[in-house]
Amino acid sequence: MNTEGVCPDSIINEYSKKLKVCGHPVRLKLLCLIARKDDPCVTNLWTCLGESQPVISQHLAVLKENGVVDSHIKGNKRIYCIVDDFMREIITKMHGEA
């Protein structure tokens, strides 16, 4: 079998994991909202998506555990941002900005 031109397994595995984590429809919607909203907090996110707060928090936890998003405290709110450049680029392209 000729593997010339195939990406190294380490890269394939890394991006495969990221795509799997972000491929869930709710998580993908969350990423789109995080990329578009100013200071997106959990309340903004679950209100926009019409999901319960616990569901949104669980999905955000998965994204955070896998290094896709991070959060910081601003006042009494936890604000989310996309910290993974690969996923940020994909979301930007989905919005038609690139």
VMD Tcl script that builds the backbone (N, CA, C; Angstrom):
set m [mol new atoms 294]
animate dup $m
set s [atomselect $m all]
$s set {name element resname resid chain x y z} {
  {N N MET 1 A 0.839 -1.179 0.000}
  {CA C MET 1 A 0.000 0.000 0.000}
  {C C MET 1 A 0.887 1.246 0.000}
  {N N ASN 2 A 0.591 2.168 -0.882}
  {CA C ASN 2 A 1.350 3.406 -1.000}
  {C C ASN 2 A 0.720 4.468 -0.103}
  {N N THR 3 A 1.463 4.914 0.910}
  {CA C THR 3 A 0.943 5.927 1.835}
  {C C THR 3 A 1.533 7.299 1.575}
  {N N GLU 4 A 2.196 7.463 0.441}
  {CA C GLU 4 A 2.777 8.758 0.100}
  {C C GLU 4 A 1.671 9.806 0.019}
  {N N GLY 5 A 1.900 10.926 0.655}
  {CA C GLY 5 A 0.919 12.007 0.646}
  {C C GLY 5 A -0.097 11.925 1.768}
  {N N VAL 6 A -0.074 10.841 2.548}
  {CA C VAL 6 A -0.998 10.706 3.670}
  {C C VAL 6 A -0.421 11.457 4.869}
  {N N CYS 7 A -1.266 12.172 5.569}
  {CA C CYS 7 A -0.830 12.892 6.761}
  {C C CYS 7 A -0.371 11.904 7.822}
  {N N PRO 8 A 0.556 12.320 8.668}
  {CA C PRO 8 A 1.010 11.442 9.754}
  {C C PRO 8 A -0.146 11.072 10.683}
  {N N ASP 9 A -0.074 9.876 11.240}
  {CA C ASP 9 A -1.126 9.400 12.141}
  {C C ASP 9 A -1.361 10.341 13.308}
  {N N SER 10 A -0.312 10.936 13.841}
  {CA C SER 10 A -0.483 11.828 14.988}
  {C C SER 10 A -1.385 13.012 14.637}
  {N N ILE 11 A -1.224 13.544 13.441}
  {CA C ILE 11 A -2.053 14.672 13.006}
  {C C ILE 11 A -3.473 14.199 12.719}
  {N N ILE 12 A -3.601 13.065 12.048}
  {CA C ILE 12 A -4.922 12.503 11.755}
  {C C ILE 12 A -5.680 12.279 13.065}
  {N N ASN 13 A -5.017 11.683 14.050}
  {CA C ASN 13 A -5.671 11.388 15.324}
  {C C ASN 13 A -6.092 12.662 16.053}
  {N N GLU 14 A -5.223 13.674 16.045}
  {CA C GLU 14 A -5.530 14.941 16.718}
  {C C GLU 14 A -6.762 15.615 16.111}
  {N N TYR 15 A -6.783 15.760 14.790}
  {CA C TYR 15 A -7.901 16.437 14.141}
  {C C TYR 15 A -9.162 15.595 14.141}
  {N N SER 16 A -9.018 14.305 14.070}
  {CA C SER 16 A -10.174 13.410 14.146}
  {C C SER 16 A -10.883 13.571 15.484}
  {N N LYS 17 A -10.114 13.638 16.549}
  {CA C LYS 17 A -10.685 13.817 17.892}
  {C C LYS 17 A -11.415 15.156 17.993}
  {N N LYS 18 A -10.793 16.220 17.494}
  {CA C LYS 18 A -11.423 17.540 17.548}
  {C C LYS 18 A -12.733 17.563 16.766}
  {N N LEU 19 A -12.709 16.964 15.585}
  {CA C LEU 19 A -13.915 16.950 14.758}
  {C C LEU 19 A -15.016 16.112 15.401}
  {N N LYS 20 A -14.637 15.024 16.040}
  {CA C LYS 20 A -15.616 14.174 16.724}
  {C C LYS 20 A -16.260 14.929 17.889}
  {N N VAL 21 A -15.451 15.606 18.680}
  {CA C VAL 21 A -15.953 16.369 19.829}
  {C C VAL 21 A -16.888 17.480 19.355}
  {N N CYS 22 A -16.517 18.172 18.304}
  {CA C CYS 22 A -17.278 19.336 17.848}
  {C C CYS 22 A -18.396 18.970 16.880}
  {N N GLY 23 A -18.460 17.726 16.454}
  {CA C GLY 23 A -19.436 17.309 15.461}
  {C C GLY 23 A -20.853 17.165 15.980}
  {N N HIS 24 A -21.047 17.143 17.276}
  {CA C HIS 24 A -22.398 17.052 17.836}
  {C C HIS 24 A -23.141 18.337 17.471}
  {N N PRO 25 A -24.375 18.239 16.983}
  {CA C PRO 25 A -25.096 19.437 16.542}
  {C C PRO 25 A -25.200 20.539 17.599}
  {N N VAL 26 A -25.464 20.184 18.855}
  {CA C VAL 26 A -25.575 21.212 19.891}
  {C C VAL 26 A -24.222 21.889 20.108}
  {N N ARG 27 A -23.145 21.108 20.105}
  {CA C ARG 27 A -21.814 21.697 20.312}
  {C C ARG 27 A -21.436 22.603 19.152}
  {N N LEU 28 A -21.785 22.199 17.946}
  {CA C LEU 28 A -21.488 23.025 16.782}
  {C C LEU 28 A -22.279 24.336 16.845}
  {N N LYS 29 A -23.534 24.262 17.267}
  {CA C LYS 29 A -24.331 25.486 17.439}
  {C C LYS 29 A -23.720 26.375 18.516}
  {N N LEU 30 A -23.278 25.768 19.614}
  {CA C LEU 30 A -22.635 26.539 20.677}
  {C C LEU 30 A -21.412 27.280 20.150}
  {N N LEU 31 A -20.592 26.587 19.379}
  {CA C LEU 31 A -19.391 27.221 18.834}
  {C C LEU 31 A -19.751 28.380 17.916}
  {N N CYS 32 A -20.795 28.214 17.109}
  {CA C CYS 32 A -21.235 29.306 16.231}
  {C C CYS 32 A -21.686 30.513 17.053}
  {N N LEU 33 A -22.431 30.258 18.122}
  {CA C LEU 33 A -22.884 31.362 18.979}
  {C C LEU 33 A -21.724 32.020 19.711}
  {N N ILE 34 A -20.821 31.214 20.235}
  {CA C ILE 34 A -19.669 31.770 20.957}
  {C C ILE 34 A -18.855 32.670 20.038}
  {N N ALA 35 A -18.708 32.257 18.790}
  {CA C ALA 35 A -17.931 33.039 17.830}
  {C C ALA 35 A -18.619 34.358 17.477}
  {N N ARG 36 A -19.943 34.412 17.571}
  {CA C ARG 36 A -20.699 35.578 17.125}
  {C C ARG 36 A -21.141 36.536 18.218}
  {N N LYS 37 A -21.316 36.044 19.431}
  {CA C LYS 37 A -21.867 36.870 20.509}
  {C C LYS 37 A -20.774 37.605 21.262}
  {N N ASP 38 A -21.104 38.791 21.741}
  {CA C ASP 38 A -20.217 39.511 22.645}
  {C C ASP 38 A -20.442 38.947 24.043}
  {N N ASP 39 A -19.371 38.546 24.689}
  {CA C ASP 39 A -19.427 38.011 26.054}
  {C C ASP 39 A -20.461 36.894 26.218}
  {N N PRO 40 A -20.349 35.823 25.433}
  {CA C PRO 40 A -21.337 34.739 25.531}
  {C C PRO 40 A -21.209 33.956 26.845}
  {N N CYS 41 A -22.243 34.048 27.676}
  {CA C CYS 41 A -22.268 33.294 28.924}
  {C C CYS 41 A -23.298 32.176 28.783}
  {N N VAL 42 A -23.349 31.290 29.749}
  {CA C VAL 42 A -24.243 30.134 29.683}
  {C C VAL 42 A -25.692 30.573 29.477}
  {N N THR 43 A -26.109 31.611 30.190}
  {CA C THR 43 A -27.494 32.078 30.067}
  {C C THR 43 A -27.799 32.506 28.643}
  {N N ASN 44 A -26.891 33.271 28.019}
  {CA C ASN 44 A -27.086 33.676 26.613}
  {C C ASN 44 A -27.204 32.452 25.714}
  {N N LEU 45 A -26.341 31.487 25.958}
  {CA C LEU 45 A -26.260 30.331 25.082}
  {C C LEU 45 A -27.489 29.434 25.191}
  {N N TRP 46 A -27.925 29.121 26.402}
  {CA C TRP 46 A -29.085 28.233 26.493}
  {C C TRP 46 A -30.359 28.939 26.084}
  {N N THR 47 A -30.423 30.252 26.304}
  {CA C THR 47 A -31.592 31.010 25.872}
  {C C THR 47 A -31.684 31.015 24.341}
  {N N CYS 48 A -30.572 31.255 23.677}
  {CA C CYS 48 A -30.556 31.289 22.207}
  {C C CYS 48 A -30.888 29.929 21.589}
  {N N LEU 49 A -30.411 28.870 22.217}
  {CA C LEU 49 A -30.611 27.532 21.655}
  {C C LEU 49 A -31.906 26.867 22.110}
  {N N GLY 50 A -32.547 27.428 23.132}
  {CA C GLY 50 A -33.786 26.830 23.610}
  {C C GLY 50 A -33.572 25.493 24.310}
  {N N GLU 51 A -32.367 25.287 24.822}
  {CA C GLU 51 A -32.039 24.068 25.571}
  {C C GLU 51 A -31.979 24.422 27.048}
  {N N SER 52 A -32.018 23.410 27.903}
  {CA C SER 52 A -31.914 23.669 29.335}
  {C C SER 52 A -30.477 24.038 29.697}
  {N N GLN 53 A -30.343 24.748 30.794}
  {CA C GLN 53 A -29.024 25.162 31.259}
  {C C GLN 53 A -28.123 23.958 31.540}
  {N N PRO 54 A -28.627 22.885 32.193}
  {CA C PRO 54 A -27.751 21.729 32.431}
  {C C PRO 54 A -27.234 21.080 31.139}
  {N N VAL 55 A -28.070 21.021 30.112}
  {CA C VAL 55 A -27.644 20.431 28.829}
  {C C VAL 55 A -26.526 21.264 28.228}
  {N N ILE 56 A -26.701 22.572 28.201}
  {CA C ILE 56 A -25.684 23.459 27.636}
  {C C ILE 56 A -24.402 23.376 28.455}
  {N N SER 57 A -24.517 23.363 29.773}
  {CA C SER 57 A -23.334 23.267 30.632}
  {C C SER 57 A -22.567 21.973 30.385}
  {N N GLN 58 A -23.281 20.875 30.183}
  {CA C GLN 58 A -22.620 19.593 29.901}
  {C C GLN 58 A -21.848 19.652 28.591}
  {N N HIS 59 A -22.455 20.231 27.566}
  {CA C HIS 59 A -21.778 20.328 26.267}
  {C C HIS 59 A -20.575 21.275 26.352}
  {N N LEU 60 A -20.717 22.373 27.073}
  {CA C LEU 60 A -19.593 23.288 27.253}
  {C C LEU 60 A -18.452 22.607 28.005}
  {N N ALA 61 A -18.793 21.768 28.979}
  {CA C ALA 61 A -17.767 21.040 29.732}
  {C C ALA 61 A -16.971 20.116 28.822}
  {N N VAL 62 A -17.648 19.441 27.900}
  {CA C VAL 62 A -16.956 18.551 26.953}
  {C C VAL 62 A -16.025 19.369 26.061}
  {N N LEU 63 A -16.513 20.500 25.563}
  {CA C LEU 63 A -15.679 21.360 24.716}
  {C C LEU 63 A -14.477 21.883 25.495}
  {N N LYS 64 A -14.694 22.235 26.750}
  {CA C LYS 64 A -13.612 22.759 27.577}
  {C C LYS 64 A -12.598 21.672 27.911}
  {N N GLU 65 A -13.061 20.480 28.277}
  {CA C GLU 65 A -12.181 19.354 28.607}
  {C C GLU 65 A -11.281 18.975 27.436}
  {N N ASN 66 A -11.767 19.214 26.224}
  {CA C ASN 66 A -11.012 18.859 25.027}
  {C C ASN 66 A -10.257 20.027 24.426}
  {N N GLY 67 A -10.177 21.138 25.165}
  {CA C GLY 67 A -9.353 22.268 24.736}
  {C C GLY 67 A -9.894 23.078 23.583}
  {N N VAL 68 A -11.204 22.983 23.337}
  {CA C VAL 68 A -11.797 23.734 22.233}
  {C C VAL 68 A -12.226 25.122 22.693}
  {N N VAL 69 A -12.800 25.198 23.893}
  {CA C VAL 69 A -13.197 26.488 24.456}
  {C C VAL 69 A -12.537 26.657 25.818}
  {N N ASP 70 A -12.541 27.892 26.274}
  {CA C ASP 70 A -12.110 28.197 27.627}
  {C C ASP 70 A -13.072 29.260 28.147}
  {N N SER 71 A -12.956 29.561 29.420}
  {CA C SER 71 A -13.850 30.552 29.999}
  {C C SER 71 A -13.099 31.407 31.010}
  {N N HIS 72 A -13.673 32.559 31.275}
  {CA C HIS 72 A -13.161 33.435 32.318}
  {C C HIS 72 A -14.360 34.114 32.983}
  {N N ILE 73 A -14.133 34.605 34.176}
  {CA C ILE 73 A -15.194 35.270 34.930}
  {C C ILE 73 A -15.165 36.765 34.618}
  {N N LYS 74 A -16.342 37.298 34.325}
  {CA C LYS 74 A -16.495 38.734 34.098}
  {C C LYS 74 A -17.717 39.162 34.903}
  {N N GLY 75 A -17.472 39.873 35.986}
  {CA C GLY 75 A -18.570 40.219 36.892}
  {C C GLY 75 A -19.078 38.952 37.554}
  {N N ASN 76 A -20.356 38.662 37.363}
  {CA C ASN 76 A -20.923 37.442 37.923}
  {C C ASN 76 A -21.225 36.398 36.848}
  {N N LYS 77 A -20.594 36.545 35.682}
  {CA C LYS 77 A -20.840 35.628 34.567}
  {C C LYS 77 A -19.559 34.918 34.151}
  {N N ARG 78 A -19.720 33.699 33.685}
  {CA C ARG 78 A -18.618 32.940 33.086}
  {C C ARG 78 A -18.747 33.106 31.576}
  {N N ILE 79 A -17.749 33.730 30.964}
  {CA C ILE 79 A -17.751 34.051 29.542}
  {C C ILE 79 A -16.907 33.017 28.792}
  {N N TYR 80 A -17.422 32.544 27.666}
  {CA C TYR 80 A -16.746 31.508 26.885}
  {C C TYR 80 A -16.133 32.080 25.609}
  {N N CYS 81 A -15.016 31.468 25.199}
  {CA C CYS 81 A -14.373 31.829 23.934}
  {C C CYS 81 A -13.763 30.567 23.322}
  {N N ILE 82 A -13.626 30.580 22.020}
  {CA C ILE 82 A -13.003 29.463 21.307}
  {C C ILE 82 A -11.496 29.668 21.374}
  {N N VAL 83 A -10.774 28.674 21.881}
  {CA C VAL 83 A -9.325 28.789 22.006}
  {C C VAL 83 A -8.571 27.882 21.038}
  {N N ASP 84 A -9.272 26.987 20.385}
  {CA C ASP 84 A -8.644 26.085 19.423}
  {C C ASP 84 A -8.670 26.746 18.041}
  {N N ASP 85 A -7.491 27.046 17.506}
  {CA C ASP 85 A -7.396 27.758 16.222}
  {C C ASP 85 A -8.044 26.992 15.070}
  {N N PHE 86 A -7.870 25.672 15.053}
  {CA C PHE 86 A -8.442 24.833 13.990}
  {C C PHE 86 A -9.965 24.960 13.975}
  {N N MET 87 A -10.585 24.836 15.138}
  {CA C MET 87 A -12.045 24.916 15.202}
  {C C MET 87 A -12.537 26.347 14.976}
  {N N ARG 88 A -11.784 27.331 15.448}
  {CA C ARG 88 A -12.163 28.732 15.195}
  {C C ARG 88 A -12.198 28.996 13.693}
  {N N GLU 89 A -11.211 28.475 12.974}
  {CA C GLU 89 A -11.165 28.667 11.519}
  {C C GLU 89 A -12.360 28.004 10.830}
  {N N ILE 90 A -12.713 26.809 11.275}
  {CA C ILE 90 A -13.869 26.113 10.691}
  {C C ILE 90 A -15.151 26.909 10.934}
  {N N ILE 91 A -15.332 27.379 12.163}
  {CA C ILE 91 A -16.544 28.149 12.493}
  {C C ILE 91 A -16.578 29.451 11.702}
  {N N THR 92 A -15.446 30.099 11.549}
  {CA C THR 92 A -15.371 31.330 10.754}
  {C C THR 92 A -15.795 31.049 9.317}
  {N N LYS 93 A -15.329 29.946 8.760}
  {CA C LYS 93 A -15.705 29.593 7.380}
  {C C LYS 93 A -17.177 29.264 7.286}
  {N N MET 94 A -17.724 28.657 8.320}
  {CA C MET 94 A -19.170 28.354 8.323}
  {C C MET 94 A -19.993 29.638 8.284}
  {N N HIS 95 A -19.463 30.677 8.900}
  {CA C HIS 95 A -20.153 31.966 8.901}
  {C C HIS 95 A -19.905 32.745 7.610}
  {N N GLY 96 A -19.076 32.211 6.726}
  {CA C GLY 96 A -18.813 32.870 5.455}
  {C C GLY 96 A -17.900 34.074 5.556}
  {N N GLU 97 A -17.065 34.089 6.607}
  {CA C GLU 97 A -16.192 35.252 6.816}
  {C C GLU 97 A -14.809 35.064 6.210}
  {N N ALA 98 A -14.511 33.868 5.738}
  {CA C ALA 98 A -13.168 33.642 5.199}
  {C C ALA 98 A -13.229 33.319 3.731}
}
mol reanalyze $m
mol bondsrecalc $m
mol representation Tube
mol addrep $m
